[in-house]
Amino acid sequence: MTQDNTHLIIDTKTQTLTLMAGERLLRQFAISTGKNGTGQSEGSGCTPLGRHIISEKFGDNLPANAVFVARQFTGELYDAALGEQFVGRDWILGRILWLAGCEDGFNRGVNADGVSVDTKSRYIYIHGTPDSEPMGEPLSHGCVRMRNDELVWLYEQVAVGCSVLIQ
């Protein structure tokens, strides 16, 4: 059900992700962005700002609690027992929407100081997370975390190339 004028707005201040069709709000979600705030630099743990696109999608037809490592389904399905077995693991669950920056020197490539600011090479995703993780507060390592069931729904609404504004 992808629409050509569909786009996402991620607001790091309100910790929300909004799905828009043109100027019409379709749905809004509580999210969690980088606990280190916003920023572009490689290794910062920050959520990058600016204009992006969804460059790739992963997770077609997998369960909502499918576990990913390096964008590959591990065969594991997340549950509380698995979470207790691997305490501290940065869980990437359900689906992955891999973001790529659209602004040279700001969120794509390197900046004027030669520092990598490339969102895609930083592996910044919109991805699912365990239900035990809070939404509405910045706690990620730079990615945009969502509830698994909400992400599965969103995944079906957006296509590769969909515009994503992070502000």
C-alpha positions as CSV (number, residue, x, y, z in Angstrom):
1,M,0.0,0.0,0.0
2,T,2.9,2.4,-0.7
3,Q,2.0,5.8,-1.9
4,D,4.3,7.9,-4.1
5,N,4.0,11.0,-1.8
6,T,4.6,9.1,1.4
7,H,7.4,10.4,3.6
8,L,8.6,10.1,7.2
9,I,9.4,12.9,9.7
10,I,11.5,11.9,12.7
11,D,11.4,14.5,15.5
12,T,14.2,13.9,18.0
13,K,12.8,16.5,20.4
14,T,9.4,14.9,20.7
15,Q,10.7,11.3,20.1
16,T,8.1,10.7,17.4
17,L,8.1,9.3,13.9
18,T,5.3,10.5,11.7
19,L,4.1,8.9,8.5
20,M,2.8,11.5,6.1
21,A,1.0,11.3,2.7
22,G,1.7,14.7,1.2
23,E,0.5,17.1,3.9
24,R,-1.8,14.6,5.6
25,L,-0.7,12.8,8.8
26,L,-1.4,9.1,8.4
27,R,0.0,7.8,11.7
28,Q,2.5,8.8,14.5
29,F,4.6,6.6,16.7
30,A,6.7,7.0,19.8
31,I,10.3,6.2,19.1
32,S,13.7,6.2,20.7
33,T,16.7,8.0,19.1
34,G,20.3,8.4,20.1
35,K,21.1,8.7,23.8
36,N,24.0,10.8,22.8
37,G,21.7,13.3,21.1
38,T,21.9,14.3,17.4
39,G,25.0,14.5,15.3
40,Q,26.6,13.4,12.1
41,S,30.0,12.0,12.9
42,E,31.1,8.4,12.7
43,G,31.4,6.8,16.1
44,S,29.4,9.5,17.9
45,G,26.4,7.3,18.8
46,C,24.2,10.2,17.8
47,T,21.2,10.2,15.5
48,P,22.0,12.1,12.2
49,L,19.9,15.0,11.2
50,G,18.7,16.2,7.8
51,R,17.3,14.7,4.6
52,H,17.6,10.9,4.1
53,I,16.0,8.1,2.1
54,I,15.3,4.5,2.9
55,S,18.1,2.9,0.9
56,E,17.3,-0.8,1.7
57,K,14.7,-2.8,3.5
58,F,15.3,-6.1,5.4
59,G,12.8,-8.5,7.0
60,D,10.2,-9.4,4.4
61,N,7.8,-12.1,5.8
62,L,9.8,-12.7,9.0
63,P,8.2,-12.8,12.4
64,A,8.0,-9.4,14.3
65,N,10.5,-10.7,16.9
66,A,13.1,-12.0,14.3
67,V,16.6,-11.2,15.5
68,F,19.1,-9.5,13.0
69,V,22.9,-9.2,13.2
70,A,24.6,-7.4,10.3
71,R,21.2,-7.2,8.5
72,Q,21.0,-11.0,8.5
73,F,18.2,-13.0,10.2
74,T,20.0,-15.1,12.8
75,G,17.3,-17.7,13.1
76,E,16.6,-16.5,16.6
77,L,13.2,-15.2,17.8
78,Y,13.5,-12.7,20.6
79,D,11.8,-13.4,23.9
80,A,12.5,-12.6,27.5
81,A,14.7,-15.7,28.0
82,L,16.9,-14.8,25.0
83,G,17.1,-11.2,26.4
84,E,18.3,-12.5,29.8
85,Q,20.9,-14.8,28.1
86,F,22.4,-11.9,26.2
87,V,22.1,-8.9,28.6
88,G,23.4,-5.7,27.0
89,R,23.1,-6.8,23.4
90,D,21.8,-4.0,21.1
91,W,18.8,-5.8,19.7
92,I,17.8,-5.2,16.2
93,L,14.4,-6.9,15.7
94,G,11.6,-7.4,13.2
95,R,12.5,-5.2,10.3
96,I,15.2,-2.9,9.2
97,L,14.8,0.3,7.2
98,W,18.4,1.3,6.3
99,L,18.8,5.0,5.9
100,A,21.2,6.9,3.6
101,G,21.9,10.6,3.8
102,C,21.1,12.9,0.9
103,E,23.2,15.9,1.8
104,D,26.9,15.8,0.7
105,G,29.3,16.8,3.5
106,F,26.5,16.8,6.1
107,N,25.0,13.3,6.3
108,R,26.7,11.8,3.2
109,G,30.4,11.3,2.6
110,V,32.8,13.4,4.6
111,N,32.5,16.9,6.0
112,A,34.9,19.8,5.4
113,D,37.2,18.5,8.1
114,G,37.5,15.1,6.4
115,V,35.4,13.4,9.1
116,S,33.0,10.7,7.9
117,V,29.4,11.8,8.3
118,D,27.9,9.2,6.1
119,T,24.6,7.9,7.6
120,K,24.6,4.7,5.5
121,S,28.2,3.8,6.4
122,R,27.3,4.4,10.0
123,Y,24.6,1.7,9.7
124,I,21.8,4.0,10.9
125,Y,18.5,2.1,10.7
126,I,14.9,2.4,11.8
127,H,14.5,-1.0,13.5
128,G,12.5,-2.9,16.1
129,T,13.5,-3.3,19.7
130,P,12.3,-5.4,22.7
131,D,9.0,-4.3,24.2
132,S,10.9,-3.9,27.5
133,E,12.8,-0.9,26.0
134,P,11.1,2.4,26.7
135,M,9.9,4.6,23.9
136,G,9.6,8.4,24.0
137,E,13.1,8.9,25.3
138,P,16.5,8.8,23.6
139,L,18.3,5.6,24.5
140,S,19.6,4.1,21.2
141,H,23.2,4.0,19.8
142,G,22.1,6.4,17.0
143,C,19.4,4.4,15.3
144,V,15.7,5.0,15.4
145,R,14.0,2.3,17.5
146,M,10.4,1.4,17.3
147,R,7.9,-1.1,18.7
148,N,8.1,-4.3,16.6
149,D,4.4,-4.5,15.7
150,E,4.3,-0.8,14.7
151,L,7.5,-1.2,12.6
152,V,6.1,-4.3,10.8
153,W,3.0,-2.1,9.9
154,L,5.2,0.8,8.8
155,Y,7.5,-1.4,6.8
156,E,4.6,-2.3,4.5
157,Q,3.7,1.4,4.0
158,V,7.1,2.7,2.8
159,A,9.3,1.8,-0.2
160,V,13.0,2.0,-0.9
161,G,13.6,5.6,-1.9
162,C,11.0,7.0,0.6
163,S,12.0,10.4,1.9
164,V,12.9,10.6,5.6
165,L,13.5,14.0,7.4
166,I,15.3,13.8,10.8
167,Q,15.0,17.0,12.7
